[in-house]
Amino acid sequence: LLQWMLVFLAVSLPLQAQETVVSPGLYRLFAKMEKNQQVTVVAIGGSITMHTTGWGRRIAKHLQDAYPQAPVRFVNAGVSGTGSSLGVFRLQRDVLAHRPDLVLVEYAVNDGGTPDLACIRNLESIVTRLRKCVSQPAIVFVESAARIGGKLDRHHRVAAHYGLMSVDMQQACEVEMAREKLNWDDLLGDNVHPNGRGHGLYARVLWDRFQPYRKLPAVLPAIPKLPAPISSDGLILNGTMITPNYEMAGWYYKSEKIAGWWRSFFEGSLQSTDKAETLHIPFYGRTIGLWLLVKSGRGKIRIAVDGQMVKEMSAFRPNWFYSQWIHSDLLKPDWHVLSIIPIGVNEDPAKVRIGYILASDQTGAPAPSADFWQTTWVQSRQRTKELTKLVYRVIPSDCWQVLAPFGGNDAKPWEQPKVDLDRDYGVSPAVGPDTVSEFTGLRGKKIRWQIASGENGWVDLRRMTGQYNRGVAYADVTLKAPKAGDYEVRLAADYFVHIEVNGKPAGELMEHHGSPRNPVVRRLTLQEGENRVRIKIHAGSMGFGFLVEY
């Protein structure tokens, strides 16, 4: 039978669509559809998946059109701006609860910045958990394209290791462009998001790859046993999202219907009050994380595990809705303490909203030992007291004066920001702001220096200029130093920056630094008394603004 199957595959597949692995789950999917049974298709991924009429919905329609008597239920589990790190914890609620027959996993683009070991561990955790569930769905990796290419090797490796179909949309787009004499603008709306034609291509490529599995063998192949994992330090097989419905130390949980397209992701949030203290939460397992709502927040939180600070995270993003943090390392399989320290903006207290705690399922955890309460619990609380004393002051938005926007006409200026950032716009480094001088800005618009605006210290250049993916701005502020010397400042920027102090170059931020809300430390040499600090900043691909702490 095996020899017959291999011959059958070789003669029935077009050359460009030959499979290097057999995907038994797909045979099982089409066997159900041949019997007119309902099937459930779940697509999990980021914004490329989340598109309401995108490739996921279209492949479900291909299935329904081919088998009109077999009801096809489609579940869109895409969440914009998230990768497999969060997917590990979303799996139970957003995928397994639907008892899927086919799971389409689209994380290659948003996993681009994830370290190799963590990415492979996340993907293996998702695949292993899906393979162990009752419905044993077919699993397909959908690897989206990017104009500048992507890091697909980790996804390829995991798919090959577990015998999964892996569909390389980068290659598919390049083949389509060569055949139809197209360019990237014909398929993608920006660097990574398909337009209507691009979504249609993704669905068509998937459907073409599915065709061999519609011709069912006499005996359906069995789902193979799981191989030993690639990851040597273990997998996360019981990750879950815990609703933090606590009331303690100036925190309370509020169930609510949250306005916006992202409302379906959250049930409510654990919210800090003006009297919120450090929140200490015991948890069991090897992993921990948080999913915050940040649109209407203020300040930040410092996060410690077992008394050791591991992350400082902004509680506010003016142009986005949620943010997540997941511990980068696996912990010992034991009880630990998560400490959340709210940090306000100068005299204003923090405003923090925690949608979910991301952790291992706690229902089967052993009881904490007496030693845990007497040592780890007590010591963690003592150590975090020092973290509350480390305070930076935020420069208020209206202390800055801004001259913007400048810039060129390149279609995608964020891909080569130095071109516009290094251009001379006639703004002398030796001369400070004034309200009289007029400059020619972006697209010939006449501009003058103006007082900056924003919230919680964030200078919101996007709102001030109307630009979010292009543009250059100058921003000046006067800092007073009690004595000459080097001073530490923390700069959160969206996205690329040159810094001047008293008319001279003093530093830059040109490397990719992750979320624009994550502060990057820079040291500035200041003279005693007043110092004029100037920031020249280039927008990122989806935002424009900055914040400085000192």
N, C-alpha and C positions, 0 to 999 in steps of 0.2 A: 504493500500500500504506500509506504513512504517513497519508494522509487517512482511509483506512478504519479504521486503528488508532485514531485520535483519536475518530472517531465511535463506534466500538465501546466505548471507555472511557467516553465521556460517557453512553451509554445503559445501561451495565451496572453502573455504580457507584452505590450510594446516595449521596445528597447529602453526608452527613456524612463519607463515606469517600473522596471523590474525591481523586485524586493530582494534585499539582502537577508532579510529575516522573515519568517512566517509569523503572522499575528493571529493566533487562534481566537482571541477575543473578537476580532472582526467577523470571523466565520460565525461565531455564536450570535452576534448582533444580527447579521443578515438571515440566519436561520429563524430567529424569532419573527423577523419581518415577513419572511416567506409564509409563516403561519398566521399572518395578520394579527400578531400580538403587539400590544403597545410597547414602545421603547422610549427610554429617557436619555436625552443627550445633554450633558453638562459641559460647558466651556468655562474654564477657570484661567484667569490671567490678569492683565492690566487694562489700560484704556483701549488698546487695540482690540481686545476681546469685548470690552464693555459697550462698544458702539451698538446701538439698539437695532440697526439694520445691517450690521456688518457681516463678516465672513462666517461667524458662528450661526447666526440666524439663517444665513443663506445655505450653509451645508445641511442644516436641518430641513430646509425646504427641498433641497435636492433629494433627500431621503424620502420625504413625504410624497413628492411627485412621483418617485419611482415605485413607491409602495402605498398607493392611496387607501388601501384597506387596513393598513397598519398605522394606528395613531402614533404620531411622533410628538413627544413632549420635550420642549427645549427650555433649558435653564441657563440663563446668562449669569455666571458667577464672576464676571470681570469687575475689578476694582481699580480705578485709575491710579497710576503712580505707585503700584505695589508689585513685588516680586515673589519668588518662591519662599523667601524668609517668612513672610506673613502667610503665604498659602499653606504652610505646614500647620498653622493654627486654625485656619479657616476651613480646613478640609471637612471636618465633621459636620458643621452647620451648613456650609454652602455647597457641599458635594455629596458626601456619604448619606446625608439625611434624605436625599432624593432617590436613592437606590438606582444609580445610573447604569445604563447598558454601554454607554460610550462616554469617555472623558477626554476632552481635548485640552491639553495643557499648553498655554502660551505664555512663557516667562522669559524667553531668551533675551529680549530687548531690556526689560527691567532688571534682569539678573546681571547686566553688563558690568556693574560696579561691585558685585558681590565677590569676595575672595573665592578662589577655586574650591578649597576644602569645604567651605560653608555651602556653596552652590551645589556641589555634588551631593553633600549630605542632605540638603533640603529636597532635591529631586528624588534621591533614593528613598527618603522618608515618605514622600507622596506616593511614589510608585508602589512601594512595599505595602503601605496601608491600603491602597486601592486593591491590590492583588489579594489581600487577606480578607476583604469585606465579602459579605454574602453574595452580592450580585456579580462579583468578579468581572467588572466591566472591561471592554476594550480600552486601551490607553494609547493615545496618539500625541506625540510632541509636535506642536506647530511652532516653527522657529521663524519669527517675523523678520522682515528685511529692514535694512537701514541704508541710507544713501552712502554713508561712510563705512559700511560693513559692520559686523557685530562679532561678539565672542560666542560662537556656537559650539565650540569643541566640547565643552562640559556636557551640554545637552545631547550631542551626538554620542558621547562616550556612555552616558547612562542609558540611553535608548538601546544602543547595541548590546550593552551588558545584560539588559532585561528582555531583549527580544521584542522591542516595541517599534512601531512605525514612527519614523522621524521625518518630517516634511520640511525641507530647507527652502523657505520662501525667498531667501536672498538669491539662491541659484535660479529659482523659478522666475523671479522678476528679471534677472539678467538675461535669461533665455528669451523671455517675452519681449524685452526691449530690443534685443538683437533681431528677432524674427519680424517684429512689427515696426521696426525703426522708430522706437519710442525713446523718451528719456524719463528720468525719475519724476519729473513734474506730472507726467501722464499717469503715474501709479500712486505717488505719495503726496499728501497734502503738506507735509513738512519733512523733517528728517526721518521719521519712523512711522507716522500714522498713514495707513492706506486711505486714499480717496475712494469714491464709489467704484471706479474701475479696478482699483487695487483690491478692494474687498471681494469684488467679483472674481478676480484672478485667484485669490487665495482659496475661495470656495471651489472654483473649478479644478484647481490643482489637487485639492484634497479629494474631490469626487473622482477624478481620474485615478488617483492612487487607490481608491476603494474598489474599483471595478473588478479586479481579480477575485476578491473575496465574496462577490455576489454569486460566483459559480461554485456552489457548495460541493465538497467531496462527499463520497458515500458515507464516510464516518468522520464526524467533526474531530479535529485534533484536540487533544487534552491541553488544558492550561499547564505549562511546564512548572516544575518546582522552582521556587525562588533561589537564585544563586546566592553565594556568600556576598555580602555588600562590598562595594569598593571602599567605602569609608571605614577606616580602622578604629575610629573612636566612638562608634555607635550611631544609631539613628534616633529620630524623634517620632515615635509611633503613637503617641497619645497626646499630641499637642491640642490645646483647646483654648477657647476664648471665655474667660471667666467674667461674669457681670459683677462689678465691684459694688454691690449694694450694701455698703457699710455706712455707719454713722459714728464717727469718732474724731477726737482731736481737731474739731473745727472743719470737718469734712462731712458731706451728706450726699446721698444718692438721689438723683432726680430722674424719674421716668418721664419721657417726653417724646412727642413727635417733632423731629428735627426738620426744619425747613431746608429745602434744597434737593438737588438730584441725588445726593449722597445719603439722604435720610434713611434709606432702607438698610444701610450698613449698621446702624446703631439703634439701641433701644432707649438710651438715655446716657447719663454719665455721673461719675463720682466727682463732685464739685467742691472746690476749696472756698471757704469763707474768709473774711478779713482776719479772722483769728485762727486760721489753719496752722497747725503745728506739723512737725515732721511725722509722716505716716509710716509706721512700721508694720509690715505684713509678712507673717511666716508662710513659707511655701515649701513643698516637697518636689524634688525632681532635678533634672539636669539643665533646664532651660527656663528663661524668664524674659518677659518683655512687656511693653505697654503700647496701647493704641489710643492716642489722644485726639480730642477735638480741639482745634486751634484757631478757628476763624475768629472767635470773639474772646480769646484769652488775653492774658497779660503776664509779662515776666517770663519765668522759666522754672524748671525743676532740676535739682541735682539728684542723681540716682546712685544709690550705693547698694551693693550686695555684700552681706556679712560685714558691714562697716567699711568697706572699701569703695571709694567713689569710682564709678565706671562710665558715667555719662552726664553731661549737662545738656539739657534739651529745652528748646524754646516752647513756651506754652502759647505762642501767638504767631500766626502767619496771616498777614492782611489779605493775601491773594490766594489762599488755599484753605482747606477744610479740616484735614486730619494729618496726623504724623505718627510714625511708629518707631519704636526702638526695640531691638532684640539683642540680648547679650551675645557678643561675638564668639564666646567660647562655651563649650559644654561644661557644666559644673559636675561635682561629685554627686552620685545618686543618694542624696541625703536631704535633711531639712536645712533651709537657709532663711535669711531675712532680707526682704526687699525694703529699702528705705527710700521714701520720696520726700524731698525737701523743697518746699515752695520758696522761690526767690522773687521778690517784687521788683518794680522799677522805681528806683530811688525811694520816695516816701509812699508810693502806692503799693499796696499789697498785691501779691500774685493772684491771678485768676486762672485756675487750672481745671480742666475737664478731662477726666479719664474715662474713655468709653469702655475699654476692656483691659484686663490683665491677661497677658499671653503666657501660658504655663502648661506644664503637664497636667493631665486630668488628675485632680486631687481626690477623687472618690475612693480610689483603692490604695491611698497612701497609708503607710503605717503611722501609728501615733507618735508624736514627737517624744523623744526621751527626756528624762529629767536633766540629763547633762546638757541637752540643747537649750533648755530654758535657763539653766544656771550659767552657761558659758556663752554660746553663740548669741543668744537673744540679748543678754545683758551687755556683752562687749560691743555688739553692733550698735546698740542705742547710745553707748558712751562715745564711740568713735565718731558717729555722725554729728555729734554736738559741735565738733570743730568745723565741720563743713558748713554749718549755718553761719559761722563768723566770717567766712570769706566773702566779702561784699565788694562788688564793682559798681561804680556809678555810671548810669547811662546818660550820654549827652542828649538832651531833649531835641526833638526834631526842629523846633523853631529857633534853636541856637545856630543852626546852619543857614548859610546863604547859598543859593543854587543858581547856576547858569546852565540852562538846558532847553531843548536837546540839540546836540550837534550830531554828525555822523555822515556816512556815505550812502550810496545807493545799491550796495551789493545785496543780492537776493537773500543771502543767509549770512549776515555779518557776524553772528555768534561763532561760526565755525573758524574764522580767522580774526579774532577781536583786535589783535595788535595793529591791523591795517588802519582801523578807525581810531583806536586809542592812541596811537603814536602820531596821528596827523596833527599838524599845527593849525589851530583854529583862531589864531591871533589873540589868545588870552595869555598875557604876560605873567610868568610865575613871580615876578618881582612886584606886581601891583595887586592889591587886594580888591575886594568887591566895591562897587559903587552903584548907585541907582540911576546914573545918567547915561553911562556908556551903552551903546547898542551894538549888537553883534548879529551876524548872519548865521542862523542855525540850520537845522535839518530842513531840506527841501526849500531853502531860501527864506524861511520864516525869520522875522526880526525878533530878537530876544534880549532880555536884560536880566541882571541879577535880581533874585527875589528871595524872600524868606521861605524856607522849606516848610513843608507840611507832612504830617504822618501821625501814627499812633504809637505810643509806648516807646518812643525813641527811634522807631523805624522811619527813615526818610523815604517816603513813598514816591519815588520818581515815576513809577508807572502811572500813578494817579495824577501826578503833577504835569506830566508830558503827554500822556496818552500812548506812550510807547511801552512795549513789553518784550520785544525780541530784537530790538535794534536801538541805537542811540548812545551818545556819550554825554556825560554831565560833569561839570565842575561843582564841587561843594567845599566851602570854606568855613572854618570855625576858629575861634581864638581860645587856646588853652593856657592857663596860668600854671607855671611850675614854681614851687617854693624855693628850689635851688637847681642849678644846672646838673644834668645827669641823664641817664637812660631811664625811660619810663615804659612800662608795659601797657599796651592797649589791646583790646580785643575787637576785632572787626568781623562783623557778619555782613556779607556782600552778595548781591545778585547783579554782576558776577565777577568781572575782571577789574582790577584796580591798580592805579599808580598813586603813590603817596609822596607829598612834598611837605617839608617843614621849613618855614621861613624862606621859601623860594628855592629850596634845594631838594633834589631827589632823596627820599628817605626810605623807600621800600616799595614793594609791589605785591600783588596777589594775582598771579597769572595762571597758576596751576588749577586743575579741577579740584575743588575742595568739598565735594558732596553737597548736602543741602545748603542753600544760601542762608539759612537761619543758624547754621553752626558757626560759632565765632572762631576765628583764627587769630592766634597771638602774634603780635608784631611789637618790636621794641623801637621806640623813637627817642632820639637824642634831642632834648629840649634845653633851651637856655633859661636862666633864671628870669622870672617874670612872664610877660606875654609872649606867646608863640602862635604864629599863623599856620594852621594845618590845612592843607588842601588835598582833597581826594578827587582824582579823575577816574570815573567809573564807566565801564561799558556794560550794557545790558546783557543778560543771559538769553537763552532761547525762549523763556517763558516768564521772565520777570525783570524788574529794574528797581533797585533800591539798596539801602545799607543801614547799618546801625553800628555805633562805636561806643564801647565801654572803656573806662579807665580806672 
